[in-house]
Amino acid sequence: MSEYVGSYAQRLAWLAGFGGSAGTVVVLADEAAVFVDGRYTLQVRDQVDAAFYAYESVPQTSVAKWLGAHAQQGAGSAMIPGCMASCG
């Protein structure tokens, strides 16, 4: 493994300021969250502004469960092509 963050993972830095190589960002109309595993707990708090993003720990909180609790029922969803990556 390398400390270099590949271009595939730089989407996280662009969207939320997070420089780690694994994570997921979800943005709703009125709130957003960054999902990372235990390797990035300190880094995400250091790099991502808590005024705009909630910090969520995977696998304790899944993206699907968070969306179920926070997204409005019947709300649509979208993704940016090329921004989805298999991060484990």
PyMOL Python script that loads the backbone (N, CA, C, O; Angstrom):
from pymol import cmd

cmd.read_pdbstr("""\
ATOM      1  N   MET A   1       0.833  -1.185   0.000  1.00  0.00           N
ATOM      2  CA  MET A   1       0.000   0.000   0.000  1.00  0.00           C
ATOM      3  C   MET A   1       0.868   1.236   0.000  1.00  0.00           C
ATOM      4  O   MET A   1       2.003   1.227   0.477  1.00  0.00           O
ATOM      5  N   SER A   2       0.320   2.277  -0.535  1.00  0.00           N
ATOM      6  CA  SER A   2       1.039   3.535  -0.651  1.00  0.00           C
ATOM      7  C   SER A   2       0.310   4.614   0.137  1.00  0.00           C
ATOM      8  O   SER A   2      -0.898   4.521   0.358  1.00  0.00           O
ATOM      9  N   GLU A   3       1.034   5.621   0.551  1.00  0.00           N
ATOM     10  CA  GLU A   3       0.394   6.767   1.211  1.00  0.00           C
ATOM     11  C   GLU A   3      -0.214   7.707   0.190  1.00  0.00           C
ATOM     12  O   GLU A   3      -0.971   8.608   0.550  1.00  0.00           O
ATOM     13  N   TYR A   4       0.106   7.509  -1.069  1.00  0.00           N
ATOM     14  CA  TYR A   4      -0.450   8.333  -2.142  1.00  0.00           C
ATOM     15  C   TYR A   4      -1.926   7.989  -2.331  1.00  0.00           C
ATOM     16  O   TYR A   4      -2.293   6.817  -2.413  1.00  0.00           O
ATOM     17  N   VAL A   5      -2.753   9.001  -2.397  1.00  0.00           N
ATOM     18  CA  VAL A   5      -4.184   8.791  -2.626  1.00  0.00           C
ATOM     19  C   VAL A   5      -4.426   8.888  -4.123  1.00  0.00           C
ATOM     20  O   VAL A   5      -4.222   9.939  -4.730  1.00  0.00           O
ATOM     21  N   GLY A   6      -4.860   7.786  -4.707  1.00  0.00           N
ATOM     22  CA  GLY A   6      -5.091   7.744  -6.146  1.00  0.00           C
ATOM     23  C   GLY A   6      -6.188   8.704  -6.588  1.00  0.00           C
ATOM     24  O   GLY A   6      -7.005   9.150  -5.782  1.00  0.00           O
ATOM     25  N   SER A   7      -6.193   9.012  -7.872  1.00  0.00           N
ATOM     26  CA  SER A   7      -7.171   9.967  -8.400  1.00  0.00           C
ATOM     27  C   SER A   7      -8.607   9.505  -8.185  1.00  0.00           C
ATOM     28  O   SER A   7      -9.504  10.336  -8.044  1.00  0.00           O
ATOM     29  N   TYR A   8      -8.841   8.185  -8.158  1.00  0.00           N
ATOM     30  CA  TYR A   8     -10.187   7.669  -7.929  1.00  0.00           C
ATOM     31  C   TYR A   8     -10.723   8.097  -6.566  1.00  0.00           C
ATOM     32  O   TYR A   8     -11.934   8.249  -6.406  1.00  0.00           O
ATOM     33  N   ALA A   9      -9.852   8.293  -5.587  1.00  0.00           N
ATOM     34  CA  ALA A   9     -10.273   8.623  -4.225  1.00  0.00           C
ATOM     35  C   ALA A   9     -10.274  10.130  -3.961  1.00  0.00           C
ATOM     36  O   ALA A   9     -10.756  10.564  -2.915  1.00  0.00           O
ATOM     37  N   GLN A  10      -9.756  10.917  -4.865  1.00  0.00           N
ATOM     38  CA  GLN A  10      -9.693  12.355  -4.644  1.00  0.00           C
ATOM     39  C   GLN A  10     -11.058  13.019  -4.749  1.00  0.00           C
ATOM     40  O   GLN A  10     -11.194  14.210  -4.467  1.00  0.00           O
ATOM     41  N   ARG A  11     -12.064  12.258  -5.150  1.00  0.00           N
ATOM     42  CA  ARG A  11     -13.435  12.773  -5.168  1.00  0.00           C
ATOM     43  C   ARG A  11     -13.868  13.169  -3.762  1.00  0.00           C
ATOM     44  O   ARG A  11     -14.651  14.104  -3.591  1.00  0.00           O
ATOM     45  N   LEU A  12     -13.360  12.462  -2.755  1.00  0.00           N
ATOM     46  CA  LEU A  12     -13.707  12.760  -1.363  1.00  0.00           C
ATOM     47  C   LEU A  12     -13.129  14.103  -0.938  1.00  0.00           C
ATOM     48  O   LEU A  12     -13.778  14.861  -0.216  1.00  0.00           O
ATOM     49  N   ALA A  13     -11.927  14.395  -1.377  1.00  0.00           N
ATOM     50  CA  ALA A  13     -11.307  15.685  -1.065  1.00  0.00           C
ATOM     51  C   ALA A  13     -12.048  16.814  -1.764  1.00  0.00           C
ATOM     52  O   ALA A  13     -12.263  17.874  -1.176  1.00  0.00           O
ATOM     53  N   TRP A  14     -12.438  16.598  -3.006  1.00  0.00           N
ATOM     54  CA  TRP A  14     -13.144  17.620  -3.765  1.00  0.00           C
ATOM     55  C   TRP A  14     -14.487  17.951  -3.125  1.00  0.00           C
ATOM     56  O   TRP A  14     -14.858  19.120  -3.025  1.00  0.00           O
ATOM     57  N   LEU A  15     -15.204  16.940  -2.698  1.00  0.00           N
ATOM     58  CA  LEU A  15     -16.551  17.132  -2.173  1.00  0.00           C
ATOM     59  C   LEU A  15     -16.578  17.568  -0.717  1.00  0.00           C
ATOM     60  O   LEU A  15     -17.384  18.420  -0.342  1.00  0.00           O
ATOM     61  N   ALA A  16     -15.704  16.991   0.114  1.00  0.00           N
ATOM     62  CA  ALA A  16     -15.806  17.242   1.553  1.00  0.00           C
ATOM     63  C   ALA A  16     -14.502  17.687   2.214  1.00  0.00           C
ATOM     64  O   ALA A  16     -14.500  18.050   3.390  1.00  0.00           O
ATOM     65  N   GLY A  17     -13.409  17.664   1.481  1.00  0.00           N
ATOM     66  CA  GLY A  17     -12.136  18.030   2.075  1.00  0.00           C
ATOM     67  C   GLY A  17     -11.418  16.876   2.743  1.00  0.00           C
ATOM     68  O   GLY A  17     -10.396  17.077   3.399  1.00  0.00           O
ATOM     69  N   PHE A  18     -11.940  15.666   2.586  1.00  0.00           N
ATOM     70  CA  PHE A  18     -11.359  14.487   3.221  1.00  0.00           C
ATOM     71  C   PHE A  18     -10.288  13.890   2.321  1.00  0.00           C
ATOM     72  O   PHE A  18     -10.561  13.570   1.164  1.00  0.00           O
ATOM     73  N   GLY A  19      -9.073  13.735   2.838  1.00  0.00           N
ATOM     74  CA  GLY A  19      -7.955  13.250   2.048  1.00  0.00           C
ATOM     75  C   GLY A  19      -7.685  11.767   2.147  1.00  0.00           C
ATOM     76  O   GLY A  19      -6.685  11.295   1.606  1.00  0.00           O
ATOM     77  N   GLY A  20      -8.545  11.010   2.822  1.00  0.00           N
ATOM     78  CA  GLY A  20      -8.355   9.567   2.931  1.00  0.00           C
ATOM     79  C   GLY A  20      -8.709   8.863   1.630  1.00  0.00           C
ATOM     80  O   GLY A  20      -9.346   9.438   0.748  1.00  0.00           O
ATOM     81  N   SER A  21      -8.286   7.615   1.530  1.00  0.00           N
ATOM     82  CA  SER A  21      -8.511   6.873   0.285  1.00  0.00           C
ATOM     83  C   SER A  21      -9.783   6.034   0.300  1.00  0.00           C
ATOM     84  O   SER A  21     -10.145   5.459  -0.726  1.00  0.00           O
ATOM     85  N   ALA A  22     -10.466   5.950   1.432  1.00  0.00           N
ATOM     86  CA  ALA A  22     -11.681   5.138   1.509  1.00  0.00           C
ATOM     87  C   ALA A  22     -12.734   5.869   2.318  1.00  0.00           C
ATOM     88  O   ALA A  22     -12.469   6.327   3.430  1.00  0.00           O
ATOM     89  N   GLY A  23     -13.903   5.974   1.768  1.00  0.00           N
ATOM     90  CA  GLY A  23     -15.005   6.621   2.461  1.00  0.00           C
ATOM     91  C   GLY A  23     -16.137   6.883   1.498  1.00  0.00           C
ATOM     92  O   GLY A  23     -16.022   6.647   0.295  1.00  0.00           O
ATOM     93  N   THR A  24     -17.226   7.371   2.040  1.00  0.00           N
ATOM     94  CA  THR A  24     -18.404   7.714   1.253  1.00  0.00           C
ATOM     95  C   THR A  24     -18.951   9.020   1.782  1.00  0.00           C
ATOM     96  O   THR A  24     -18.981   9.244   2.992  1.00  0.00           O
ATOM     97  N   VAL A  25     -19.384   9.882   0.879  1.00  0.00           N
ATOM     98  CA  VAL A  25     -20.016  11.141   1.258  1.00  0.00           C
ATOM     99  C   VAL A  25     -21.437  11.123   0.724  1.00  0.00           C
ATOM    100  O   VAL A  25     -21.671  10.804  -0.442  1.00  0.00           O
ATOM    101  N   VAL A  26     -22.384  11.470   1.587  1.00  0.00           N
ATOM    102  CA  VAL A  26     -23.786  11.580   1.185  1.00  0.00           C
ATOM    103  C   VAL A  26     -24.226  13.009   1.452  1.00  0.00           C
ATOM    104  O   VAL A  26     -24.019  13.539   2.544  1.00  0.00           O
ATOM    105  N   VAL A  27     -24.832  13.628   0.447  1.00  0.00           N
ATOM    106  CA  VAL A  27     -25.296  15.005   0.579  1.00  0.00           C
ATOM    107  C   VAL A  27     -26.783  15.060   0.287  1.00  0.00           C
ATOM    108  O   VAL A  27     -27.226  14.676  -0.795  1.00  0.00           O
ATOM    109  N   LEU A  28     -27.549  15.536   1.253  1.00  0.00           N
ATOM    110  CA  LEU A  28     -28.980  15.763   1.083  1.00  0.00           C
ATOM    111  C   LEU A  28     -29.207  17.264   0.976  1.00  0.00           C
ATOM    112  O   LEU A  28     -28.262  18.045   1.090  1.00  0.00           O
ATOM    113  N   ALA A  29     -30.432  17.667   0.761  1.00  0.00           N
ATOM    114  CA  ALA A  29     -30.736  19.091   0.611  1.00  0.00           C
ATOM    115  C   ALA A  29     -30.382  19.901   1.860  1.00  0.00           C
ATOM    116  O   ALA A  29     -29.970  21.056   1.754  1.00  0.00           O
ATOM    117  N   ASP A  30     -30.544  19.294   3.049  1.00  0.00           N
ATOM    118  CA  ASP A  30     -30.335  20.068   4.276  1.00  0.00           C
ATOM    119  C   ASP A  30     -29.328  19.467   5.242  1.00  0.00           C
ATOM    120  O   ASP A  30     -29.154  19.993   6.342  1.00  0.00           O
ATOM    121  N   GLU A  31     -28.662  18.385   4.869  1.00  0.00           N
ATOM    122  CA  GLU A  31     -27.624  17.800   5.714  1.00  0.00           C
ATOM    123  C   GLU A  31     -26.744  16.873   4.889  1.00  0.00           C
ATOM    124  O   GLU A  31     -27.100  16.453   3.788  1.00  0.00           O
ATOM    125  N   ALA A  32     -25.584  16.568   5.459  1.00  0.00           N
ATOM    126  CA  ALA A  32     -24.630  15.701   4.764  1.00  0.00           C
ATOM    127  C   ALA A  32     -23.848  14.890   5.789  1.00  0.00           C
ATOM    128  O   ALA A  32     -23.783  15.253   6.963  1.00  0.00           O
ATOM    129  N   ALA A  33     -23.259  13.798   5.338  1.00  0.00           N
ATOM    130  CA  ALA A  33     -22.477  12.947   6.232  1.00  0.00           C
ATOM    131  C   ALA A  33     -21.307  12.336   5.484  1.00  0.00           C
ATOM    132  O   ALA A  33     -21.366  12.106   4.276  1.00  0.00           O
ATOM    133  N   VAL A  34     -20.239  12.077   6.234  1.00  0.00           N
ATOM    134  CA  VAL A  34     -19.063  11.379   5.717  1.00  0.00           C
ATOM    135  C   VAL A  34     -18.969  10.052   6.469  1.00  0.00           C
ATOM    136  O   VAL A  34     -18.971  10.030   7.700  1.00  0.00           O
ATOM    137  N   PHE A  35     -18.886   8.957   5.733  1.00  0.00           N
ATOM    138  CA  PHE A  35     -18.820   7.615   6.303  1.00  0.00           C
ATOM    139  C   PHE A  35     -17.413   7.068   6.118  1.00  0.00           C
ATOM    140  O   PHE A  35     -16.929   6.946   4.993  1.00  0.00           O
ATOM    141  N   VAL A  36     -16.759   6.739   7.227  1.00  0.00           N
ATOM    142  CA  VAL A  36     -15.409   6.167   7.177  1.00  0.00           C
ATOM    143  C   VAL A  36     -15.294   5.030   8.184  1.00  0.00           C
ATOM    144  O   VAL A  36     -16.078   4.941   9.128  1.00  0.00           O
ATOM    145  N   ASP A  37     -14.317   4.169   7.973  1.00  0.00           N
ATOM    146  CA  ASP A  37     -14.081   3.121   8.956  1.00  0.00           C
ATOM    147  C   ASP A  37     -13.070   3.615   9.988  1.00  0.00           C
ATOM    148  O   ASP A  37     -12.579   4.741   9.900  1.00  0.00           O
ATOM    149  N   GLY A  38     -12.765   2.765  10.964  1.00  0.00           N
ATOM    150  CA  GLY A  38     -11.942   3.146  12.097  1.00  0.00           C
ATOM    151  C   GLY A  38     -10.566   3.672  11.759  1.00  0.00           C
ATOM    152  O   GLY A  38      -9.974   4.394  12.562  1.00  0.00           O
ATOM    153  N   ARG A  39     -10.034   3.330  10.588  1.00  0.00           N
ATOM    154  CA  ARG A  39      -8.710   3.818  10.199  1.00  0.00           C
ATOM    155  C   ARG A  39      -8.681   5.327  10.026  1.00  0.00           C
ATOM    156  O   ARG A  39      -7.624   5.947  10.149  1.00  0.00           O
ATOM    157  N   TYR A  40      -9.838   5.925   9.739  1.00  0.00           N
ATOM    158  CA  TYR A  40      -9.880   7.338   9.379  1.00  0.00           C
ATOM    159  C   TYR A  40     -10.616   8.214  10.389  1.00  0.00           C
ATOM    160  O   TYR A  40     -10.919   9.370  10.095  1.00  0.00           O
ATOM    161  N   THR A  41     -10.903   7.686  11.559  1.00  0.00           N
ATOM    162  CA  THR A  41     -11.678   8.424  12.558  1.00  0.00           C
ATOM    163  C   THR A  41     -11.048   9.770  12.908  1.00  0.00           C
ATOM    164  O   THR A  41     -11.740  10.788  12.924  1.00  0.00           O
ATOM    165  N   LEU A  42      -9.770   9.788  13.182  1.00  0.00           N
ATOM    166  CA  LEU A  42      -9.094  11.044  13.533  1.00  0.00           C
ATOM    167  C   LEU A  42      -8.926  11.951  12.321  1.00  0.00           C
ATOM    168  O   LEU A  42      -9.127  13.162  12.410  1.00  0.00           O
ATOM    169  N   GLN A  43      -8.560  11.363  11.197  1.00  0.00           N
ATOM    170  CA  GLN A  43      -8.325  12.147   9.986  1.00  0.00           C
ATOM    171  C   GLN A  43      -9.580  12.873   9.524  1.00  0.00           C
ATOM    172  O   GLN A  43      -9.511  14.049   9.167  1.00  0.00           O
ATOM    173  N   VAL A  44     -10.719  12.199   9.523  1.00  0.00           N
ATOM    174  CA  VAL A  44     -11.943  12.839   9.050  1.00  0.00           C
ATOM    175  C   VAL A  44     -12.326  14.014   9.945  1.00  0.00           C
ATOM    176  O   VAL A  44     -12.806  15.033   9.447  1.00  0.00           O
ATOM    177  N   ARG A  45     -12.124  13.891  11.240  1.00  0.00           N
ATOM    178  CA  ARG A  45     -12.447  14.990  12.163  1.00  0.00           C
ATOM    179  C   ARG A  45     -11.489  16.164  11.995  1.00  0.00           C
ATOM    180  O   ARG A  45     -11.839  17.312  12.268  1.00  0.00           O
ATOM    181  N   ASP A  46     -10.287  15.860  11.547  1.00  0.00           N
ATOM    182  CA  ASP A  46      -9.285  16.892  11.329  1.00  0.00           C
ATOM    183  C   ASP A  46      -9.513  17.652  10.022  1.00  0.00           C
ATOM    184  O   ASP A  46      -9.218  18.844   9.934  1.00  0.00           O
ATOM    185  N   GLN A  47     -10.035  16.963   9.014  1.00  0.00           N
ATOM    186  CA  GLN A  47     -10.106  17.534   7.669  1.00  0.00           C
ATOM    187  C   GLN A  47     -11.488  17.990   7.219  1.00  0.00           C
ATOM    188  O   GLN A  47     -11.595  18.843   6.339  1.00  0.00           O
ATOM    189  N   VAL A  48     -12.532  17.447   7.797  1.00  0.00           N
ATOM    190  CA  VAL A  48     -13.888  17.736   7.317  1.00  0.00           C
ATOM    191  C   VAL A  48     -14.616  18.621   8.328  1.00  0.00           C
ATOM    192  O   VAL A  48     -14.607  18.343   9.527  1.00  0.00           O
ATOM    193  N   ASP A  49     -15.233  19.668   7.844  1.00  0.00           N
ATOM    194  CA  ASP A  49     -15.906  20.647   8.697  1.00  0.00           C
ATOM    195  C   ASP A  49     -17.209  20.071   9.259  1.00  0.00           C
ATOM    196  O   ASP A  49     -18.141  19.765   8.515  1.00  0.00           O
ATOM    197  N   ALA A  50     -17.253  19.932  10.583  1.00  0.00           N
ATOM    198  CA  ALA A  50     -18.441  19.378  11.254  1.00  0.00           C
ATOM    199  C   ALA A  50     -19.651  20.295  11.148  1.00  0.00           C
ATOM    200  O   ALA A  50     -20.773  19.864  11.416  1.00  0.00           O
ATOM    201  N   ALA A  51     -19.448  21.537  10.765  1.00  0.00           N
ATOM    202  CA  ALA A  51     -20.585  22.438  10.560  1.00  0.00           C
ATOM    203  C   ALA A  51     -21.406  22.023   9.336  1.00  0.00           C
ATOM    204  O   ALA A  51     -22.580  22.374   9.222  1.00  0.00           O
ATOM    205  N   PHE A  52     -20.781  21.277   8.427  1.00  0.00           N
ATOM    206  CA  PHE A  52     -21.458  20.879   7.192  1.00  0.00           C
ATOM    207  C   PHE A  52     -21.684  19.380   7.066  1.00  0.00           C
ATOM    208  O   PHE A  52     -22.604  18.951   6.370  1.00  0.00           O
ATOM    209  N   TYR A  53     -20.855  18.575   7.732  1.00  0.00           N
ATOM    210  CA  TYR A  53     -20.927  17.124   7.588  1.00  0.00           C
ATOM    211  C   TYR A  53     -20.963  16.443   8.945  1.00  0.00           C
ATOM    212  O   TYR A  53     -20.201  16.796   9.846  1.00  0.00           O
ATOM    213  N   ALA A  54     -21.847  15.467   9.088  1.00  0.00           N
ATOM    214  CA  ALA A  54     -21.820  14.587  10.260  1.00  0.00           C
ATOM    215  C   ALA A  54     -20.776  13.516   9.994  1.00  0.00           C
ATOM    216  O   ALA A  54     -20.573  13.115   8.848  1.00  0.00           O
ATOM    217  N   TYR A  55     -20.115  13.053  11.043  1.00  0.00           N
ATOM    218  CA  TYR A  55     -19.146  11.968  10.915  1.00  0.00           C
ATOM    219  C   TYR A  55     -19.838  10.666  11.283  1.00  0.00           C
ATOM    220  O   TYR A  55     -20.410  10.550  12.366  1.00  0.00           O
ATOM    221  N   GLU A  56     -19.789   9.694  10.395  1.00  0.00           N
ATOM    222  CA  GLU A  56     -20.419   8.406  10.642  1.00  0.00           C
ATOM    223  C   GLU A  56     -19.389   7.296  10.516  1.00  0.00           C
ATOM    224  O   GLU A  56     -18.549   7.314   9.616  1.00  0.00           O
ATOM    225  N   SER A  57     -19.458   6.338  11.420  1.00  0.00           N
ATOM    226  CA  SER A  57     -18.504   5.240  11.462  1.00  0.00           C
ATOM    227  C   SER A  57     -19.099   3.994  10.819  1.00  0.00           C
ATOM    228  O   SER A  57     -20.195   3.559  11.172  1.00  0.00           O
ATOM    229  N   VAL A  58     -18.370   3.438   9.883  1.00  0.00           N
ATOM    230  CA  VAL A  58     -18.763   2.200   9.221  1.00  0.00           C
ATOM    231  C   VAL A  58     -17.991   1.066   9.888  1.00  0.00           C
ATOM    232  O   VAL A  58     -16.796   1.251  10.122  1.00  0.00           O
ATOM    233  N   PRO A  59     -18.548  -0.052  10.203  1.00  0.00           N
ATOM    234  CA  PRO A  59     -19.861  -0.553   9.824  1.00  0.00           C
ATOM    235  C   PRO A  59     -20.964  -0.260  10.832  1.00  0.00           C
ATOM    236  O   PRO A  59     -22.093  -0.707  10.631  1.00  0.00           O
ATOM    237  N   GLN A  60     -20.687   0.466  11.899  1.00  0.00           N
ATOM    238  CA  GLN A  60     -21.730   0.743  12.892  1.00  0.00           C
ATOM    239  C   GLN A  60     -22.937   1.440  12.262  1.00  0.00           C
ATOM    240  O   GLN A  60     -24.077   1.158  12.629  1.00  0.00           O
ATOM    241  N   THR A  61     -22.695   2.331  11.334  1.00  0.00           N
ATOM    242  CA  THR A  61     -23.766   3.023  10.623  1.00  0.00           C
ATOM    243  C   THR A  61     -23.579   2.772   9.139  1.00  0.00           C
ATOM    244  O   THR A  61     -22.522   3.081   8.589  1.00  0.00           O
ATOM    245  N   SER A  62     -24.583   2.220   8.484  1.00  0.00           N
ATOM    246  CA  SER A  62     -24.490   2.020   7.038  1.00  0.00           C
ATOM    247  C   SER A  62     -25.102   3.224   6.322  1.00  0.00           C
ATOM    248  O   SER A  62     -25.949   3.931   6.868  1.00  0.00           O
ATOM    249  N   VAL A  63     -24.660   3.430   5.114  1.00  0.00           N
ATOM    250  CA  VAL A  63     -25.213   4.516   4.304  1.00  0.00           C
ATOM    251  C   VAL A  63     -26.713   4.308   4.123  1.00  0.00           C
ATOM    252  O   VAL A  63     -27.486   5.261   4.220  1.00  0.00           O
ATOM    253  N   ALA A  64     -27.127   3.081   3.864  1.00  0.00           N
ATOM    254  CA  ALA A  64     -28.548   2.783   3.640  1.00  0.00           C
ATOM    255  C   ALA A  64     -29.388   3.113   4.871  1.00  0.00           C
ATOM    256  O   ALA A  64     -30.451   3.721   4.749  1.00  0.00           O
ATOM    257  N   LYS A  65     -28.918   2.714   6.059  1.00  0.00           N
ATOM    258  CA  LYS A  65     -29.674   3.011   7.277  1.00  0.00           C
ATOM    259  C   LYS A  65     -29.717   4.512   7.546  1.00  0.00           C
ATOM    260  O   LYS A  65     -30.746   5.041   7.965  1.00  0.00           O
ATOM    261  N   TRP A  66     -28.603   5.195   7.306  1.00  0.00           N
ATOM    262  CA  TRP A  66     -28.563   6.645   7.516  1.00  0.00           C
ATOM    263  C   TRP A  66     -29.544   7.340   6.574  1.00  0.00           C
ATOM    264  O   TRP A  66     -30.289   8.228   6.988  1.00  0.00           O
ATOM    265  N   LEU A  67     -29.540   6.936   5.320  1.00  0.00           N
ATOM    266  CA  LEU A  67     -30.477   7.526   4.364  1.00  0.00           C
ATOM    267  C   LEU A  67     -31.923   7.246   4.773  1.00  0.00           C
ATOM    268  O   LEU A  67     -32.783   8.119   4.658  1.00  0.00           O
ATOM    269  N   GLY A  68     -32.187   6.033   5.248  1.00  0.00           N
ATOM    270  CA  GLY A  68     -33.528   5.701   5.702  1.00  0.00           C
ATOM    271  C   GLY A  68     -33.991   6.585   6.846  1.00  0.00           C
ATOM    272  O   GLY A  68     -35.178   6.890   6.959  1.00  0.00           O
ATOM    273  N   ALA A  69     -33.063   6.997   7.693  1.00  0.00           N
ATOM    274  CA  ALA A  69     -33.402   7.834   8.845  1.00  0.00           C
ATOM    275  C   ALA A  69     -33.408   9.322   8.526  1.00  0.00           C
ATOM    276  O   ALA A  69     -34.045  10.097   9.239  1.00  0.00           O
ATOM    277  N   HIS A  70     -32.709   9.741   7.467  1.00  0.00           N
ATOM    278  CA  HIS A  70     -32.532  11.176   7.216  1.00  0.00           C
ATOM    279  C   HIS A  70     -33.158  11.691   5.925  1.00  0.00           C
ATOM    280  O   HIS A  70     -33.520  12.865   5.852  1.00  0.00           O
ATOM    281  N   ALA A  71     -33.295  10.861   4.922  1.00  0.00           N
ATOM    282  CA  ALA A  71     -33.877  11.309   3.653  1.00  0.00           C
ATOM    283  C   ALA A  71     -35.398  11.317   3.759  1.00  0.00           C
ATOM    284  O   ALA A  71     -35.990  10.484   4.444  1.00  0.00           O
ATOM    285  N   GLN A  72     -36.005  12.251   3.086  1.00  0.00           N
ATOM    286  CA  GLN A  72     -37.461  12.308   3.081  1.00  0.00           C
ATOM    287  C   GLN A  72     -38.010  11.119   2.304  1.00  0.00           C
ATOM    288  O   GLN A  72     -37.440  10.712   1.292  1.00  0.00           O
ATOM    289  N   GLN A  73     -39.109  10.571   2.778  1.00  0.00           N
ATOM    290  CA  GLN A  73     -39.732   9.444   2.098  1.00  0.00           C
ATOM    291  C   GLN A  73     -40.134   9.871   0.693  1.00  0.00           C
ATOM    292  O   GLN A  73     -40.731  10.931   0.502  1.00  0.00           O
ATOM    293  N   GLY A  74     -39.807   9.053  -0.269  1.00  0.00           N
ATOM    294  CA  GLY A  74     -40.139   9.338  -1.662  1.00  0.00           C
ATOM    295  C   GLY A  74     -39.133  10.234  -2.356  1.00  0.00           C
ATOM    296  O   GLY A  74     -39.282  10.527  -3.543  1.00  0.00           O
ATOM    297  N   ALA A  75     -38.107  10.675  -1.634  1.00  0.00           N
ATOM    298  CA  ALA A  75     -37.097  11.545  -2.241  1.00  0.00           C
ATOM    299  C   ALA A  75     -36.310  10.758  -3.284  1.00  0.00           C
ATOM    300  O   ALA A  75     -36.072   9.561  -3.126  1.00  0.00           O
ATOM    301  N   GLY A  76     -35.918  11.430  -4.328  1.00  0.00           N
ATOM    302  CA  GLY A  76     -35.102  10.811  -5.361  1.00  0.00           C
ATOM    303  C   GLY A  76     -33.640  10.804  -4.940  1.00  0.00           C
ATOM    304  O   GLY A  76     -33.268  11.379  -3.917  1.00  0.00           O
ATOM    305  N   SER A  77     -32.843  10.159  -5.729  1.00  0.00           N
ATOM    306  CA  SER A  77     -31.406  10.149  -5.459  1.00  0.00           C
ATOM    307  C   SER A  77     -30.662  10.231  -6.780  1.00  0.00           C
ATOM    308  O   SER A  77     -31.218   9.974  -7.847  1.00  0.00           O
ATOM    309  N   ALA A  78     -29.409  10.590  -6.683  1.00  0.00           N
ATOM    310  CA  ALA A  78     -28.565  10.700  -7.877  1.00  0.00           C
ATOM    311  C   ALA A  78     -27.132  10.395  -7.484  1.00  0.00           C
ATOM    312  O   ALA A  78     -26.762  10.477  -6.313  1.00  0.00           O
ATOM    313  N   MET A  79     -26.348  10.047  -8.460  1.00  0.00           N
ATOM    314  CA  MET A  79     -24.916   9.875  -8.240  1.00  0.00           C
ATOM    315  C   MET A  79     -24.194  10.486  -9.412  1.00  0.00           C
ATOM    316  O   MET A  79     -24.740  10.602 -10.509  1.00  0.00           O
ATOM    317  N   ILE A  80     -22.970  10.873  -9.172  1.00  0.00           N
ATOM    318  CA  ILE A  80     -22.161  11.428 -10.247  1.00  0.00           C
ATOM    319  C   ILE A  80     -21.421  10.270 -10.889  1.00  0.00           C
ATOM    320  O   ILE A  80     -20.653   9.587 -10.212  1.00  0.00           O
ATOM    321  N   PRO A  81     -21.631  10.026 -12.192  1.00  0.00           N
ATOM    322  CA  PRO A  81     -20.939   8.920 -12.849  1.00  0.00           C
ATOM    323  C   PRO A  81     -19.428   9.051 -12.662  1.00  0.00           C
ATOM    324  O   PRO A  81     -18.871  10.144 -12.770  1.00  0.00           O
ATOM    325  N   GLY A  82     -18.787   7.944 -12.384  1.00  0.00           N
ATOM    326  CA  GLY A  82     -17.355   7.947 -12.176  1.00  0.00           C
ATOM    327  C   GLY A  82     -16.937   8.208 -10.751  1.00  0.00           C
ATOM    328  O   GLY A  82     -15.763   8.056 -10.414  1.00  0.00           O
ATOM    329  N   CYS A  83     -17.886   8.602  -9.893  1.00  0.00           N
ATOM    330  CA  CYS A  83     -17.556   8.886  -8.504  1.00  0.00           C
ATOM    331  C   CYS A  83     -17.790   7.689  -7.604  1.00  0.00           C
ATOM    332  O   CYS A  83     -17.392   7.717  -6.439  1.00  0.00           O
ATOM    333  N   MET A  84     -18.405   6.669  -8.091  1.00  0.00           N
ATOM    334  CA  MET A  84     -18.625   5.485  -7.295  1.00  0.00           C
ATOM    335  C   MET A  84     -17.396   4.585  -7.402  1.00  0.00           C
ATOM    336  O   MET A  84     -16.892   4.328  -8.495  1.00  0.00           O
ATOM    337  N   ALA A  85     -16.933   4.122  -6.274  1.00  0.00           N
ATOM    338  CA  ALA A  85     -15.767   3.238  -6.278  1.00  0.00           C
ATOM    339  C   ALA A  85     -15.981   2.142  -5.253  1.00  0.00           C
ATOM    340  O   ALA A  85     -16.669   2.348  -4.253  1.00  0.00           O
ATOM    341  N   SER A  86     -15.412   1.011  -5.489  1.00  0.00           N
ATOM    342  CA  SER A  86     -15.492  -0.078  -4.536  1.00  0.00           C
ATOM    343  C   SER A  86     -14.402   0.136  -3.487  1.00  0.00           C
ATOM    344  O   SER A  86     -13.212   0.007  -3.773  1.00  0.00           O
ATOM    345  N   CYS A  87     -14.827   0.461  -2.282  1.00  0.00           N
ATOM    346  CA  CYS A  87     -13.879   0.776  -1.218  1.00  0.00           C
ATOM    347  C   CYS A  87     -13.890  -0.280  -0.131  1.00  0.00           C
ATOM    348  O   CYS A  87     -13.370  -0.041   0.959  1.00  0.00           O
ATOM    349  N   GLY A  88     -14.455  -1.413  -0.391  1.00  0.00           N
ATOM    350  CA  GLY A  88     -14.428  -2.489   0.601  1.00  0.00           C
ATOM    351  C   GLY A  88     -15.692  -2.668   1.349  1.00  0.00           C
ATOM    352  O   GLY A  88     -15.782  -3.545   2.208  1.00  0.00           O
TER     353      GLY A  88
END
""", "prot")
cmd.dss("prot")
cmd.show_as("cartoon", "prot")
cmd.util.cbc("prot")
cmd.orient("prot")
